[in-house]
């Protein structure tokens, strides 16, 4: 394979009388190999499949364990048995220039088994190698800072650089598409660009319309204090936000440059004049969003970036002199890129289960994959459904008599507190004439209306505990006891109370209060007017300008000032109850102090 070329695929076409030459047989092998490698690359990527751990045996030697890797061309690289090498015998050692080195493995082919060739083309070609042996080769290179390159996440993530100086680069990163009603991570990243010892501090406000912080607000405080890093080291701080349930399809994260303060080495460093991260709000689940974004990448995008011929196995720190060297440290724990194969999924899930606390309540709604936050019974905003169901077994006492009653344990239905209706069905066996077999069925209501020898002759009742989010079942024997276990199917439905519905009445003390009623802005600057809800639950808001030419406002409440000076009014009100509202004002001028007016 030349120039890492796998495409286009071209295979032999056979027909009667075709003369087959070595070129045809080579094309056959190349087609099958390239097809397999193409699938390997798309389905698994490159990295270590298993094994290939690296250890230092002494100050001069290393041990590389047996294992399998796959390179960026989809070729399998196999070390059958663990091997020992003197570091100085590995290719590339003599070219090392620094104390930090990296060990790679790459695919290699070698012609073997020479045999006599009856039809030699010329002198010196009487013998040809009869086989191609697939093997591996280890090599060393100087460890270098990782170069910026295209990765799959570049199209999925938004990134805003707040400041880029010779000492530090500060940026924000989050998904460009967020799922409504779900949490999303915002990452504040700091990267050290120089070797000078300088500390970094940052403080500022980020306005997040259509998203909320863990405290429920629409303003996020970004804060770092005296961060000190080595050259090329990266520090990240995570903030978890939640996307609101809204009819909007777009939103933004905004901040003005004067609302943030960055100090490096005791000196103030300028921040970008303004920040505006535009997000798409989706009704899809996070899993659907991720699958769609990954799947839409074309072959050209997947092939972007440098093609590395080797797979990184370990990094070394060396002590070198003019006449000798010593291996000071070997690092391979967090160096390798591992490939997760389908054969390892079960083991992976088993190990990960040790880091996830299971639910102790019975029949709670199933979490979505990857979600590992506790489900709150009382928080209606996290309630995934108004219906739940389940199956349980109620042990019957031995030798029960007609009229005896037994009870189940208390069962959590998972719908939280409130008015919940629970219906019960009894599972039993009966003979099906059409199938000529014994089948299982569930009967809701009175069993006496159905005939059958094996039906459980019991009456049931259910007690619902509204304040505990649970219920208990009672079963009364009406005839002969034919089983020691009663199998019950249950269905729970939650009714929305008038207080929780959208038809609530407006009380006199209900109102919304702007945190900053008046703000000074420059021409074309943006600002989000956040409000507080007094004596009422948060509700969807609408925003409108009271006169033409006074700027623009999005459905999420991000106001953009016009190009001319003046005082402009914006009306904010509850979408469902327009009588609950407030007015805010923007003072637009060329020379501004950029401070809100109370």
C-alpha positions in Angstrom: 0.0 0.0 0.0 1.6 3.3 -1.1 0.9 6.7 0.3 -1.6 5.2 2.9 -4.1 4.8 0.0 -7.0 2.4 0.6 -9.5 3.8 -1.8 -10.9 3.3 -4.4 -11.6 -0.4 -4.0 -11.0 -2.5 -7.1 -11.3 -6.2 -7.3 -10.6 -8.9 -9.9 -13.2 -9.8 -12.5 -13.0 -13.4 -13.5 -14.1 -14.8 -16.8 -13.6 -18.0 -18.9 -10.2 -18.1 -20.5 -8.6 -15.3 -18.4 -4.9 -15.6 -18.0 -4.0 -15.1 -14.3 -0.6 -13.4 -13.5 1.1 -12.5 -10.3 -0.4 -9.0 -10.7 -3.9 -10.4 -10.5 -3.2 -12.4 -7.4 -1.6 -9.4 -5.8 -4.7 -7.3 -6.6 -6.8 -10.0 -5.0 -4.8 -9.8 -1.8 -4.7 -6.0 -1.8 -8.5 -5.7 -2.2 -9.2 -8.0 0.7 -6.6 -6.4 2.9 -7.7 -2.8 2.1 -11.4 -3.7 2.8 -10.6 -5.2 6.2 -8.3 -2.3 7.1 -10.9 0.3 6.0 -13.5 -1.3 8.3 -11.0 -1.5 11.1 -10.2 2.2 10.8 -13.8 3.4 10.7 -15.2 1.1 13.4 -12.3 1.1 15.9 -9.9 3.9 15.1 -6.3 3.6 16.2 -4.7 2.7 19.5 -4.0 -0.2 21.8 -6.5 -3.1 21.8 -4.9 -5.1 24.7 -1.6 -5.5 26.5 1.6 -3.7 25.3 2.4 -2.4 28.8 6.0 -1.1 29.2 8.2 -1.6 32.3 11.8 -0.8 33.1 13.7 -3.9 34.2 16.8 -1.9 35.2 18.4 1.4 34.4 19.2 0.4 30.8 16.5 -2.1 29.8 12.7 -2.2 29.3 10.1 -5.0 29.0 7.3 -4.7 26.4 4.4 -7.1 27.1 2.6 -9.0 24.5 -0.5 -7.4 23.0 -2.3 -6.0 20.0 -2.6 -2.5 18.5 -4.2 -1.0 15.4 -2.6 1.9 13.5 -4.4 4.7 11.6 -4.5 2.7 8.4 -6.4 -0.1 10.1 -3.5 -2.5 10.2 -3.2 -5.0 13.1 0.1 -4.9 15.0 0.8 -8.0 17.2 3.5 -8.8 19.7 3.1 -12.5 20.3 5.4 -12.8 23.4 6.7 -10.3 25.9 10.1 -9.0 24.8 13.1 -7.3 26.5 15.1 -4.5 24.8 18.1 -2.4 25.7 16.8 1.1 25.2 20.0 1.9 23.2 19.2 -0.8 20.7 15.8 0.6 19.7 15.7 2.5 16.4 15.9 6.3 16.9 17.8 6.3 20.2 20.9 7.8 18.7 18.8 10.7 17.3 17.3 11.7 20.7 18.2 15.3 21.7 16.3 15.8 24.9 15.8 14.1 28.3 12.1 13.2 27.4 11.5 10.4 24.9 8.5 8.6 23.5 8.3 4.9 22.5 6.2 4.0 19.5 5.2 0.8 17.7 4.4 0.5 14.0 3.4 -2.0 11.4 6.2 -3.7 9.4 6.4 -6.2 6.6 9.4 -8.4 5.7 9.9 -10.7 2.7 10.9 -14.2 3.9 11.3 -17.8 2.7 13.4 -17.4 -0.5 12.7 -20.1 -3.1 14.2 -20.8 -6.6 12.4 -19.0 -9.4 12.1 -21.0 -12.6 11.4 -18.0 -14.8 13.8 -15.4 -13.5 13.5 -12.0 -15.3 17.3 -11.4 -15.2 20.5 -11.9 -13.4 20.3 -12.0 -9.6 16.6 -12.9 -9.6 16.9 -16.7 -9.5 15.5 -16.6 -6.0 12.3 -14.9 -4.8 10.8 -14.6 -1.3 7.8 -16.9 -1.1 6.1 -15.2 1.9 5.5 -11.8 3.4 5.9 -11.8 7.2 3.8 -9.2 9.1 5.5 -8.0 12.2 6.2 -4.9 14.3 8.9 -2.3 14.9 9.7 -0.2 17.9 11.2 3.2 17.6 12.0 6.3 19.8 11.4 10.0 19.2 11.9 13.1 21.3 8.7 13.9 23.1 7.2 17.1 21.7 4.2 19.2 22.8 1.1 17.9 21.1 0.3 19.9 18.0 -3.1 21.4 17.4 -5.0 19.2 14.9 -8.5 18.4 13.8 -10.3 15.9 16.0 -13.8 14.6 15.8 -15.0 16.9 18.6 -14.0 20.1 16.7 -17.3 20.1 14.8 -19.3 19.1 18.0 -17.9 21.7 20.4 -17.9 25.5 20.5 -14.8 27.3 21.7 -14.4 30.9 22.6 -10.9 32.3 23.4 -11.1 34.8 26.2 -7.4 35.7 26.1 -4.3 34.5 24.2 -1.0 35.9 25.5 2.6 34.6 25.4 2.1 33.3 28.9 -1.5 31.9 29.0 -4.4 31.0 26.7 -7.8 31.1 28.4 -10.8 29.7 26.6 -14.4 28.4 27.1 -15.7 25.2 25.6 -19.1 23.5 25.4 -21.3 21.5 23.0 -22.8 23.6 20.2 -26.1 21.6 20.6 -27.7 21.1 24.0 -30.7 18.9 25.0 -33.6 20.7 26.5 -34.2 19.7 30.1 -30.8 18.0 30.4 -27.5 19.0 31.9 -24.5 20.2 29.9 -20.9 20.8 30.8 -19.1 24.1 30.3 -15.3 23.9 30.5 -13.0 26.8 31.4 -9.6 25.9 30.1 -6.2 27.5 30.9 -3.1 26.5 29.0 0.5 27.7 29.9 2.4 28.9 26.8 5.7 29.9 28.4 8.3 28.6 31.0 8.1 31.8 33.1 6.6 31.4 36.6 3.5 33.6 36.6 0.3 33.0 38.4 -3.1 33.6 36.8 -6.4 34.8 38.4 -9.7 35.3 36.7 -13.1 36.6 37.8 -16.1 37.5 35.7 -19.8 37.0 35.0 -21.3 35.0 32.1 -24.9 35.5 31.3 -26.7 32.2 30.3 -30.3 32.7 29.0 -32.2 29.5 28.5 -29.7 27.8 30.8 -29.5 27.7 34.6 -26.8 27.1 37.2 -27.0 24.5 39.9 -28.5 27.3 42.1 -31.2 28.1 39.4 -29.8 31.5 38.3 -29.0 32.8 34.8 -25.6 34.2 35.7 -22.5 32.1 36.1 -19.5 33.3 38.1 -16.2 32.2 36.5 -13.5 32.3 39.1 -9.9 31.2 39.3 -7.4 32.2 41.9 -3.6 32.0 41.7 -3.3 29.2 39.1 0.3 28.3 38.5 1.2 25.9 35.7 4.3 24.5 33.9 4.9 25.1 30.2 2.4 23.2 28.0 0.4 22.2 31.1 -3.4 22.5 30.9 -5.8 23.2 33.7 -9.6 22.8 33.3 -12.5 23.8 35.6 -16.0 22.3 34.9 -19.4 24.0 35.3 -22.6 22.1 35.0 -25.6 23.9 33.6 -29.1 22.8 32.8 -31.0 23.7 29.6 -34.5 24.9 30.3 -37.7 23.4 28.7 -38.5 26.1 26.2 -40.0 26.5 22.7 -36.9 28.3 21.6 -34.5 26.7 19.2 -31.5 28.9 19.8 -29.8 30.7 22.7 -26.5 32.4 23.5 -23.9 32.7 26.3 -22.9 36.3 26.5 -20.6 38.5 28.5 -19.0 42.0 28.1 -15.3 42.4 28.3 -15.5 44.8 31.2 -17.4 42.2 33.3 -14.3 40.0 33.5 -10.9 40.7 35.1 -7.8 38.7 34.2 -4.6 39.1 36.1 -1.3 37.4 35.0 1.8 37.9 37.0 0.2 40.7 39.0 -0.7 42.7 35.9 -4.1 43.2 34.3 -4.5 41.4 31.0 -7.2 42.5 28.5 -10.1 40.2 27.7 -12.0 40.1 24.4 -14.4 43.0 24.2 -17.4 40.7 24.3 -18.3 37.0 24.3 -21.2 35.5 22.4 -21.4 31.7 22.2 -24.5 30.7 20.1 -26.2 27.5 21.0 -28.8 25.3 19.4 -31.5 24.0 21.7 -32.7 20.5 20.7 -35.6 18.2 21.8 -33.3 15.2 21.1 -31.6 13.3 23.9 -27.9 13.7 24.5 -27.3 10.2 23.1 -29.2 11.1 19.9 -27.3 14.4 19.5 -23.9 12.7 19.9 -24.7 9.9 17.5 -26.0 12.3 14.9 -23.0 14.7 15.2 -20.5 11.8 15.0 -22.3 10.1 12.1 -22.5 13.1 9.9 -18.7 13.5 9.6 -17.6 12.7 6.0 -14.5 10.8 5.0 -12.5 14.0 4.2 -13.1 15.3 7.7 -12.2 12.0 9.3 -8.9 12.0 7.3 -7.9 15.5 8.3 -4.8 16.0 10.4 -1.3 14.5 10.3 -1.0 10.7 9.8 1.1 9.2 12.5 2.8 6.0 11.5 3.3 4.7 15.0 1.2 4.0 18.1 2.4 5.6 21.3 3.2 3.0 24.0 5.2 4.9 26.7 7.1 8.0 27.6 10.6 8.0 29.3 12.5 10.5 31.3 16.3 9.9 30.8 19.4 10.9 32.6 22.0 11.4 29.9 25.7 12.1 30.1 28.4 12.2 27.4 29.1 8.5 27.7 26.0 6.9 29.2 22.3 7.2 30.0 19.9 5.9 32.7 16.2 5.4 32.6 14.8 7.5 35.4 11.1 7.0 34.8 8.7 5.1 32.5 5.1 6.4 32.0 2.5 4.3 30.2 -0.6 4.5 32.5 -2.1 7.6 31.0 -0.2 7.7 27.8 -1.8 5.0 25.7 -5.0 5.5 23.7 -7.1 2.3 24.2 -9.7 1.0 21.7 -12.9 -0.2 23.2 -14.0 -3.3 21.3 -17.4 -5.0 21.4 -15.7 -8.0 23.0 -14.7 -5.9 26.0 -18.1 -4.1 26.5 -19.3 -6.5 29.2 -16.1 -6.3 31.2 -16.1 -2.5 30.8 -19.7 -2.2 32.1 -18.9 -4.6 35.0 -15.9 -2.5 36.1 -17.7 0.8 35.7 -20.5 -0.5 37.9 -18.1 -0.3 40.9 -18.1 3.5 40.5 -21.9 4.0 40.2 -24.2 3.8 43.2 -27.4 1.9 42.3 -30.8 3.1 43.2 -32.2 1.6 46.5 -35.8 2.3 45.5 -37.9 -0.3 43.7 -39.2 0.4 40.2 -37.7 3.8 39.7 -37.7 5.1 36.1 -34.7 3.9 34.1 -31.9 6.4 33.8 -30.6 7.3 30.4 -27.2 5.9 29.5 -24.4 7.9 31.0 -26.6 9.7 33.5 -25.3 9.2 37.0 -27.1 11.8 39.1 -29.7 10.8 41.8 -33.3 11.0 40.9 -35.2 13.3 43.2 -38.7 12.2 44.3 -39.8 15.7 45.1 -38.3 17.7 42.2 -41.0 17.7 39.5 -38.5 19.3 37.0 -36.6 16.0 36.9 -39.7 13.8 36.7 -39.4 11.9 33.4 -43.0 10.6 33.2 -46.5 10.7 34.6 -46.9 7.0 34.4 -44.9 4.0 35.8 -45.4 0.2 35.9 -43.8 -2.9 37.4 -44.2 -6.5 38.4 -43.8 -8.0 41.9 -44.3 -11.2 43.8 -46.3 -11.4 47.0 -45.5 -14.5 49.1 -48.7 -16.2 50.4 -48.7 -17.9 53.8 -48.8 -21.7 54.0 -52.2 -23.3 54.4 -54.1 -20.0 54.0 -57.9 -20.3 54.5 -60.7 -18.6 52.7 -60.9 -15.0 53.9 -57.3 -14.7 55.0 -55.5 -11.5 54.0 -51.8 -10.9 53.3 -49.8 -7.7 52.5 -47.0 -6.7 50.3 -44.1 -4.5 51.3 -44.2 -0.8 50.7 -43.4 -0.1 47.0 -42.0 3.1 45.6 -43.7 3.9 42.3 -41.1 6.5 41.3 -43.6 9.4 40.4 -42.8 11.4 43.5 -45.3 12.9 45.9 -48.9 13.8 44.9 -52.2 12.2 43.8 -51.3 8.9 42.2 -53.7 6.2 41.0 -52.5 2.6 41.0 -54.3 -0.3 39.2 -53.5 -4.0 39.8 -53.6 -7.1 37.6 -53.2 -10.7 38.6 -50.9 -12.9 36.5 -52.1 -16.5 36.1 -51.8 -19.5 33.9 -54.5 -20.9 31.6 -54.8 -23.4 28.8 -55.0 -21.9 25.3 -56.9 -24.2 23.0 -55.5 -22.5 19.8 -51.9 -22.9 20.9 -52.5 -26.2 22.7 -50.3 -25.0 25.5 -50.4 -23.3 28.9 -50.0 -19.6 28.6 -49.7 -16.7 31.0 -52.2 -13.9 31.2 -53.0 -10.9 33.4 -56.5 -10.1 34.6 -57.5 -6.6 35.7 -60.8 -6.3 37.7 -63.0 -9.2 38.8 -61.5 -12.6 38.1 -64.9 -14.4 38.6 -66.0 -13.3 35.1 -63.4 -15.6 33.5 -63.5 -19.4 33.8 -60.4 -21.5 34.2 -59.0 -24.2 36.5 -55.7 -22.4 37.3 -57.0 -18.9 37.9 -55.9 -17.3 41.3 -59.1 -16.8 43.3 -58.1 -13.7 45.2 -59.4 -10.1 45.7 -56.9 -7.2 45.8 -56.8 -3.7 47.1 -54.1 -1.0 47.0 -53.3 1.8 49.5 -51.5 4.8 48.1 -49.3 7.0 50.4 -49.4 10.4 48.6 -46.8 12.1 50.8 -44.3 9.2 50.6 -44.6 8.4 46.8 -45.4 4.8 47.5 -48.1 2.2 47.8 -49.0 -1.1 49.5 -51.0 -4.1 48.2 -53.4 -6.3 50.1 -54.7 -9.7 48.8 -57.6 -11.7 50.2 -58.1 -15.4 49.5 -61.6 -16.1 48.2 -61.3 -19.8 47.6 -58.9 -22.7 47.7 -55.2 -21.8 47.8 -53.5 -23.0 44.6 -50.1 -21.2 44.8 -47.6 -19.9 47.3 -46.8 -16.8 45.3 -49.1 -14.1 43.9 -47.7 -12.4 40.8 -49.0 -8.9 40.5 -48.6 -6.4 37.6 -49.2 -2.8 38.6 -49.6 0.5 36.7 -49.4 3.9 38.4 -50.7 7.2 36.9 -50.0 10.6 38.5 -52.7 13.3 38.3 -51.5 16.9 38.0 -53.0 19.1 40.8 -54.5 22.5 40.1 -51.5 24.2 41.7 -49.2 22.4 39.3 -51.2 23.1 36.2 -50.8 26.0 33.8 -54.2 27.5 34.7 -53.2 29.0 38.1 -54.7 32.3 39.1 -52.6 35.4 39.4 -52.2 36.5 43.0 -51.7 40.2 44.0 -48.1 39.6 45.2 -46.9 37.6 42.2 -44.4 39.6 40.1 -41.2 39.5 38.2 -38.4 41.9 39.2 -35.4 42.7 36.9 -32.1 42.4 38.5 -30.7 45.3 36.5 -33.7 47.5 35.4 -31.4 49.9 33.5 -28.1 49.2 31.8 -25.6 51.3 29.8 -24.5 49.8 26.5 -22.4 50.7 23.5 -23.8 50.6 20.0 -24.5 47.0 18.8 -23.6 45.6 22.2 -25.6 42.7 23.7 -27.0 42.1 27.2 -29.3 39.6 28.9 -31.9 41.1 31.3 -32.3 38.5 34.0 -35.4 38.6 36.3 -36.3 37.1 39.7 -39.7 35.5 40.4 -41.4 36.7 43.6 -44.2 34.6 45.2 -44.5 32.4 42.1 -42.7 29.6 40.3 -40.4 30.3 37.4 -42.3 30.4 34.1 -41.6 30.9 30.4 -40.9 34.6 29.5 -41.6 36.7 26.4 -39.6 39.8 25.4 -40.7 42.6 23.1 -39.5 46.1 22.2 -42.0 48.9 22.8 -41.0 50.9 19.6 -39.5 50.3 16.2 -35.8 50.9 15.7 -34.8 50.3 19.3 -32.6 47.3 18.6 -33.2 43.6 18.6 -34.2 40.9 21.1 -34.1 37.2 20.8 -36.7 34.8 22.2 -34.2 33.9 24.9 -34.0 37.5 26.1 -30.7 38.6 24.6 -31.0 42.3 23.7 -28.8 43.9 21.1 -28.6 47.7 21.1 -29.1 49.7 17.9 -26.4 51.8 16.2 -27.8 55.1 17.4 -27.7 56.7 20.8 -30.8 56.9 22.9 -32.9 55.4 25.7 -34.8 52.3 24.7 -37.5 50.3 26.5 -38.0 46.5 26.6 -41.1 44.8 28.0 -40.6 41.4 29.8 -43.7 39.4 30.7 -44.9 35.9 31.5 -45.9 34.1 28.3 -48.9 32.4 29.9 -49.9 35.4 32.1 -49.1 38.6 30.2 -50.4 40.7 33.1 -47.3 39.7 35.1 -44.5 41.8 33.6 -41.9 44.5 34.0 -40.1 47.1 31.9 -36.3 47.5 31.6 -34.3 50.2 29.8 -31.1 50.4 27.8 -29.1 53.7 27.6 -27.1 53.5 24.4 -24.2 55.9 23.9 -20.7 56.0 22.3 -19.0 56.9 25.6 -20.2 54.6 28.4 -19.1 53.6 31.9 -20.5 50.1 31.3 -22.1 49.9 34.7 -25.7 48.9 35.5 -27.9 51.4 37.2 -30.1 50.2 40.0 
